[in-house]
Amino acid sequence: MQRAALLDAARSLLSEGGTEALTFPALAERTGLARSSVYEYFRSRAAVVEELCEVDFPVWAADVSAAMQRADSAEGKVEAYVRQQLALVGDRRHRAVVAISASELDAGAREKIRAAHGGLVAMIVSALGEMGHGEPRLAAMLLQGVVDAAVRRIELGAAEDPSVITEAAVSMALRGVQG
C-alpha cells in the first residue's frame, strides 16, 4: 500500500510541477513517510520513473487498444488510435508520462519508455498495412510523431482548443497534408 501511495504521489507531483517537483522530500511529505522510508521503496528518482512507466503505460495502451478494437475499418482504427491518445492528455497518468519523457533520465528509464512507445506504435502497423502503406512500420512511427506533436501542443496550452488540435491530427493521419 505504501508503494502504491508513493506512486500516486509521484503522479501528482509530476502532473502538477513536472520532473523538478519529483523529489524524495516531496514524496515523503505527500505520503506522510520519513524521507529515509522513501529510499526503502525506491533507490532513486529514476527507479520511481521506471516503475511509473511499468504500471501506467500499459493502462494507457489498453485504453488505446480498446478504442481501436471498437472501430470497424482500418481508417477507423487509425482515427481511434489518434483520438484516444489525445483524449488521454488530461489524465494524470498521461501527464506524468509526458513529464517523465521530457526529463533527463538514466539509460534504463529511457529504454523502458522507448519500449513502451514501441508497443504503442506496433498497435497501428496492421491497420496502416490494410490501408495500403508499403512501409506500415515507418508510417506508424511517423503517425506517432504527429500524435506526439499534438500532445505537446495540447500540454503547452496552445492557442487552439484541444478539440481543434485533435481534429487537425486526425485529418493529418487520414489525409496527410492535403487536409
VOTOR-131734 format. One record per residue (C-alpha): residue in three letters; chain; x negated, y, z negated; residue number from 1. Coordinates in steps of 0.02 Angstrom, whole numbers. Layout:
residues N
(pt "ALA" "A" (X Y Z) NUM)
...
END
This chain:
residues 179
(pt "MET" "A" (0 0 0) 1)
(pt "GLN" "A" (-144 119 -38) 2)
(pt "ARG" "A" (-221 86 133) 3)
(pt "ALA" "A" (-54 124 218) 4)
(pt "ALA" "A" (-38 283 114) 5)
(pt "LEU" "A" (-213 336 165) 6)
(pt "LEU" "A" (-174 307 349) 7)
(pt "ASP" "A" (-11 404 333) 8)
(pt "ALA" "A" (-106 547 250) 9)
(pt "ALA" "A" (-237 540 390) 10)
(pt "ARG" "A" (-99 553 522) 11)
(pt "SER" "A" (-27 705 435) 12)
(pt "LEU" "A" (-196 789 417) 13)
(pt "LEU" "A" (-240 757 599) 14)
(pt "SER" "A" (-73 818 666) 15)
(pt "GLU" "A" (-74 973 555) 16)
(pt "GLY" "A" (-255 1027 569) 17)
(pt "GLY" "A" (-348 920 695) 18)
(pt "THR" "A" (-504 821 659) 19)
(pt "GLU" "A" (-580 955 548) 20)
(pt "ALA" "A" (-438 927 424) 21)
(pt "LEU" "A" (-476 741 408) 22)
(pt "THR" "A" (-594 736 260) 23)
(pt "PHE" "A" (-609 616 115) 24)
(pt "PRO" "A" (-571 752 -13) 25)
(pt "ALA" "A" (-413 796 85) 26)
(pt "LEU" "A" (-363 612 96) 27)
(pt "ALA" "A" (-391 594 -91) 28)
(pt "GLU" "A" (-286 748 -128) 29)
(pt "ARG" "A" (-143 692 -15) 30)
(pt "THR" "A" (-135 518 -90) 31)
(pt "GLY" "A" (-175 560 -271) 32)
(pt "LEU" "A" (-328 449 -269) 33)
(pt "ALA" "A" (-500 492 -329) 34)
(pt "ARG" "A" (-619 535 -188) 35)
(pt "SER" "A" (-727 386 -233) 36)
(pt "SER" "A" (-574 273 -214) 37)
(pt "VAL" "A" (-554 326 -33) 38)
(pt "TYR" "A" (-727 254 0) 39)
(pt "GLU" "A" (-666 86 -65) 40)
(pt "TYR" "A" (-546 77 82) 41)
(pt "PHE" "A" (-647 163 219) 42)
(pt "ARG" "A" (-835 181 234) 43)
(pt "SER" "A" (-824 336 345) 44)
(pt "ARG" "A" (-709 454 435) 45)
(pt "ALA" "A" (-743 354 594) 46)
(pt "ALA" "A" (-676 198 506) 47)
(pt "VAL" "A" (-514 291 469) 48)
(pt "VAL" "A" (-503 342 652) 49)
(pt "GLU" "A" (-536 165 712) 50)
(pt "GLU" "A" (-400 93 602) 51)
(pt "LEU" "A" (-276 227 655) 52)
(pt "CYS" "A" (-309 178 836) 53)
(pt "GLU" "A" (-288 -6 797) 54)
(pt "VAL" "A" (-124 24 706) 55)
(pt "ASP" "A" (-44 167 803) 56)
(pt "PHE" "A" (-94 143 984) 57)
(pt "PRO" "A" (-4 -25 1002) 58)
(pt "VAL" "A" (157 55 937) 59)
(pt "TRP" "A" (142 195 1063) 60)
(pt "ALA" "A" (101 72 1203) 61)
(pt "ALA" "A" (250 -37 1155) 62)
(pt "ASP" "A" (364 115 1172) 63)
(pt "VAL" "A" (296 149 1346) 64)
(pt "SER" "A" (311 -34 1395) 65)
(pt "ALA" "A" (491 -45 1334) 66)
(pt "ALA" "A" (538 110 1435) 67)
(pt "MET" "A" (457 34 1590) 68)
(pt "GLN" "A" (548 -132 1566) 69)
(pt "ARG" "A" (715 -42 1569) 70)
(pt "ALA" "A" (677 26 1744) 71)
(pt "ASP" "A" (741 -73 1893) 72)
(pt "SER" "A" (616 -17 2026) 73)
(pt "ALA" "A" (431 15 2043) 74)
(pt "GLU" "A" (465 202 2059) 75)
(pt "GLY" "A" (574 193 1904) 76)
(pt "LYS" "A" (433 109 1809) 77)
(pt "VAL" "A" (311 247 1859) 78)
(pt "GLU" "A" (437 379 1807) 79)
(pt "ALA" "A" (467 291 1640) 80)
(pt "TYR" "A" (279 275 1612) 81)
(pt "VAL" "A" (256 463 1631) 82)
(pt "ARG" "A" (414 517 1541) 83)
(pt "GLN" "A" (390 404 1390) 84)
(pt "GLN" "A" (211 458 1361) 85)
(pt "LEU" "A" (262 640 1369) 86)
(pt "ALA" "A" (413 610 1258) 87)
(pt "LEU" "A" (295 542 1125) 88)
(pt "VAL" "A" (191 702 1120) 89)
(pt "GLY" "A" (285 771 969) 90)
(pt "ASP" "A" (269 608 871) 91)
(pt "ARG" "A" (146 614 725) 92)
(pt "ARG" "A" (59 455 783) 93)
(pt "HIS" "A" (31 528 954) 94)
(pt "ARG" "A" (-29 695 887) 95)
(pt "ALA" "A" (-154 601 779) 96)
(pt "VAL" "A" (-218 501 928) 97)
(pt "VAL" "A" (-236 661 1031) 98)
(pt "ALA" "A" (-331 745 889) 99)
(pt "ILE" "A" (-441 593 870) 100)
(pt "SER" "A" (-482 581 1054) 101)
(pt "ALA" "A" (-532 765 1057) 102)
(pt "SER" "A" (-660 741 919) 103)
(pt "GLU" "A" (-839 685 917) 104)
(pt "LEU" "A" (-832 503 868) 105)
(pt "ASP" "A" (-958 365 849) 106)
(pt "ALA" "A" (-979 239 989) 107)
(pt "GLY" "A" (-867 107 906) 108)
(pt "ALA" "A" (-720 225 886) 109)
(pt "ARG" "A" (-740 292 1064) 110)
(pt "GLU" "A" (-741 114 1131) 111)
(pt "LYS" "A" (-580 71 1038) 112)
(pt "ILE" "A" (-494 223 1111) 113)
(pt "ARG" "A" (-559 181 1286) 114)
(pt "ALA" "A" (-497 1 1270) 115)
(pt "ALA" "A" (-327 58 1209) 116)
(pt "HIS" "A" (-311 180 1354) 117)
(pt "GLY" "A" (-365 41 1472) 118)
(pt "GLY" "A" (-221 -65 1409) 119)
(pt "LEU" "A" (-101 78 1440) 120)
(pt "VAL" "A" (-165 105 1617) 121)
(pt "ALA" "A" (-153 -83 1652) 122)
(pt "MET" "A" (35 -75 1620) 123)
(pt "ILE" "A" (66 27 1777) 124)
(pt "VAL" "A" (-50 -59 1901) 125)
(pt "SER" "A" (76 -187 1966) 126)
(pt "ALA" "A" (211 -55 1993) 127)
(pt "LEU" "A" (89 50 2093) 128)
(pt "GLY" "A" (43 -105 2194) 129)
(pt "GLU" "A" (227 -134 2230) 130)
(pt "MET" "A" (238 45 2293) 131)
(pt "GLY" "A" (104 5 2421) 132)
(pt "HIS" "A" (-52 82 2345) 133)
(pt "GLY" "A" (-205 -1 2420) 134)
(pt "GLU" "A" (-304 34 2262) 135)
(pt "PRO" "A" (-173 18 2123) 136)
(pt "ARG" "A" (-302 16 1981) 137)
(pt "LEU" "A" (-380 177 2043) 138)
(pt "ALA" "A" (-207 253 2069) 139)
(pt "ALA" "A" (-162 203 1890) 140)
(pt "MET" "A" (-316 289 1820) 141)
(pt "LEU" "A" (-278 446 1920) 142)
(pt "LEU" "A" (-96 440 1865) 143)
(pt "GLN" "A" (-153 430 1684) 144)
(pt "GLY" "A" (-259 584 1718) 145)
(pt "VAL" "A" (-101 677 1769) 146)
(pt "VAL" "A" (-15 617 1609) 147)
(pt "ASP" "A" (-164 666 1503) 148)
(pt "ALA" "A" (-166 840 1580) 149)
(pt "ALA" "A" (20 860 1547) 150)
(pt "VAL" "A" (-4 801 1367) 151)
(pt "ARG" "A" (-140 931 1340) 152)
(pt "ARG" "A" (-30 1066 1418) 153)
(pt "ILE" "A" (114 1023 1301) 154)
(pt "GLU" "A" (0 1007 1149) 155)
(pt "LEU" "A" (-77 1178 1182) 156)
(pt "GLY" "A" (96 1257 1180) 157)
(pt "ALA" "A" (83 1314 1360) 158)
(pt "ALA" "A" (197 1450 1429) 159)
(pt "GLU" "A" (304 1319 1516) 160)
(pt "ASP" "A" (436 1224 1421) 161)
(pt "PRO" "A" (386 1042 1389) 162)
(pt "SER" "A" (530 984 1500) 163)
(pt "VAL" "A" (460 1086 1645) 164)
(pt "ILE" "A" (288 1008 1619) 165)
(pt "THR" "A" (368 834 1612) 166)
(pt "GLU" "A" (465 862 1773) 167)
(pt "ALA" "A" (307 926 1861) 168)
(pt "ALA" "A" (208 774 1802) 169)
(pt "VAL" "A" (345 654 1860) 170)
(pt "SER" "A" (354 743 2029) 171)
(pt "MET" "A" (165 733 2049) 172)
(pt "ALA" "A" (168 548 2001) 173)
(pt "LEU" "A" (302 506 2128) 174)
(pt "ARG" "A" (271 630 2268) 175)
(pt "GLY" "A" (93 691 2244) 176)
(pt "VAL" "A" (53 872 2276) 177)
(pt "GLN" "A" (190 886 2407) 178)
(pt "GLY" "A" (315 921 2268) 179)
END
